[in-house]
Amino acid sequence: MTAGRVLGLLLLALAGLAIWSAQSLEVPFAADPLGPRAFPTAVALIMAACGALLLLPRGAAFEWPERLAAPPLLVVVMAGYALLLVPLGFLVATLLLASGVALLFGARPLAALVTGLITSAALWGLFDRVLDLPLPKGFLGI
């Protein structure tokens, strides 16, 4: 049995445990029509789907990327995002993160910039407008 299949079985078991545990969540007041069980159950179902996918047979074995510096640079980009999120604000920091990740994956600069713009705007719309979550405004004030 490969490591991927062992991980798939572990994810399935963990998902089952999470679903079972989520069903015991209760809140004395009903502020949300779905209740406290919906989100952990949804996350556990996604985890179970990922675990099931790991159990399926795959094609060729893993090959190391051509750009060996990409994984450590990805960590640097994400750390920079965490440090710059408050001073620059969500829109600008997310634009830089998405553009940087796209560049690390081999995108051309213009395509990386477009990816960053679309990702930043879409996530801002989702988090700020749809979910009404407070996001760092930064120097732009939005």
C-alpha positions as CSV (number, residue, x, y, z in Angstrom):
1,M,0.0,0.0,0.0
2,T,1.4,3.4,-1.0
3,A,1.7,6.4,1.2
4,G,-1.0,8.2,-0.8
5,R,-3.4,5.4,-0.1
6,V,-2.6,5.3,3.6
7,L,-3.2,9.1,3.7
8,G,-6.5,8.6,1.8
9,L,-7.6,6.1,4.4
10,L,-6.6,8.4,7.2
11,L,-8.4,11.3,5.7
12,L,-11.6,9.2,5.3
13,A,-11.4,8.1,8.9
14,L,-10.8,11.7,10.1
15,A,-13.7,12.9,8.0
16,G,-15.9,10.3,9.5
17,L,-14.8,11.3,13.0
18,A,-15.4,15.0,12.1
19,I,-18.9,14.4,10.8
20,W,-19.8,12.3,13.9
21,S,-18.4,15.0,16.2
22,A,-20.2,17.8,14.3
23,Q,-23.5,16.2,14.8
24,S,-23.1,16.7,18.6
25,L,-22.8,20.5,18.3
26,E,-25.7,22.4,19.7
27,V,-26.4,26.0,20.4
28,P,-29.1,27.0,22.9
29,F,-30.3,29.8,20.6
30,A,-30.9,29.5,16.8
31,A,-29.1,32.5,15.3
32,D,-28.3,30.6,12.1
33,P,-31.0,28.6,10.3
34,L,-28.4,25.9,9.4
35,G,-27.1,25.6,12.9
36,P,-23.5,24.9,14.0
37,R,-23.3,21.5,12.3
38,A,-23.4,22.6,8.6
39,F,-19.9,24.1,8.2
40,P,-17.9,21.3,9.9
41,T,-19.9,18.7,8.1
42,A,-19.3,20.4,4.7
43,V,-15.5,20.6,5.4
44,A,-15.5,16.9,6.5
45,L,-17.3,15.9,3.3
46,I,-14.7,17.7,1.2
47,M,-12.0,16.0,3.2
48,A,-13.7,12.7,2.6
49,A,-13.8,13.4,-1.1
50,C,-10.1,14.2,-1.2
51,G,-9.4,11.0,0.8
52,A,-11.4,9.0,-1.7
53,L,-9.6,10.5,-4.6
54,L,-6.3,9.5,-3.0
55,L,-7.5,5.9,-3.0
56,L,-8.0,5.8,-6.8
57,P,-5.2,4.5,-9.0
58,R,-3.1,7.3,-10.5
59,G,-0.9,7.7,-13.6
60,A,2.8,8.4,-13.5
61,A,4.8,8.8,-10.3
62,F,5.6,12.2,-8.8
63,E,8.4,14.1,-10.6
64,W,10.3,16.9,-9.0
65,P,9.6,20.3,-10.5
66,E,12.1,21.9,-12.9
67,R,12.2,25.1,-10.8
68,L,13.7,23.8,-7.5
69,A,13.6,27.3,-6.0
70,A,9.8,27.6,-6.4
71,P,8.8,25.8,-3.2
72,P,11.0,27.8,-0.8
73,L,10.1,31.0,-2.7
74,L,6.4,30.1,-2.3
75,V,6.9,30.1,1.4
76,V,8.6,33.5,1.2
77,V,5.7,34.9,-0.9
78,M,3.1,33.6,1.7
79,A,5.1,35.0,4.6
80,G,5.3,38.3,2.8
81,Y,1.5,38.2,2.4
82,A,1.0,37.7,6.1
83,L,3.4,40.6,6.9
84,L,1.9,43.0,4.3
85,L,-1.8,42.2,4.7
86,V,-2.5,44.9,7.3
87,P,-0.3,47.7,6.0
88,L,-1.2,47.3,2.3
89,G,-4.7,46.1,2.8
90,F,-6.5,43.0,1.4
91,L,-6.8,44.0,-2.2
92,V,-3.1,45.0,-2.8
93,A,-1.6,42.2,-0.7
94,T,-3.8,39.5,-2.3
95,L,-2.9,41.0,-5.8
96,L,0.8,40.6,-4.9
97,L,0.3,37.1,-3.5
98,A,-1.7,35.7,-6.5
99,S,0.6,37.4,-9.0
100,G,3.7,36.0,-7.2
101,V,2.3,32.5,-7.1
102,A,1.4,32.7,-10.7
103,L,4.9,33.8,-11.6
104,L,6.4,30.9,-9.5
105,F,4.2,28.5,-11.5
106,G,5.6,29.8,-14.7
107,A,3.1,32.4,-15.9
108,R,4.2,35.3,-18.0
109,P,4.2,38.6,-16.2
110,L,1.1,40.0,-17.8
111,A,-0.9,36.8,-17.2
112,A,0.3,36.8,-13.6
113,L,-0.9,40.4,-13.2
114,V,-4.3,39.6,-14.7
115,T,-4.5,36.5,-12.4
116,G,-3.7,38.7,-9.4
117,L,-6.3,41.3,-10.3
118,I,-9.1,38.8,-10.9
119,T,-8.2,36.8,-7.8
120,S,-7.9,39.8,-5.6
121,A,-11.2,41.4,-6.8
122,A,-13.1,38.1,-6.7
123,L,-12.0,37.2,-3.2
124,W,-12.6,40.8,-1.9
125,G,-16.2,40.6,-3.4
126,L,-16.8,37.2,-1.8
127,F,-15.4,38.1,1.7
128,D,-16.4,41.7,1.9
129,R,-19.7,41.9,0.0
130,V,-21.2,38.4,0.2
131,L,-19.9,37.1,3.6
132,D,-19.6,40.6,5.2
133,L,-16.2,39.8,6.8
134,P,-14.0,42.7,7.9
135,L,-10.9,42.9,5.8
136,P,-7.8,45.1,6.3
137,K,-8.3,48.3,4.3
138,G,-4.6,49.4,4.0
139,F,-3.7,52.7,2.4
140,L,-6.4,52.5,-0.3
141,G,-9.2,52.6,2.3
142,I,-11.4,50.0,0.7
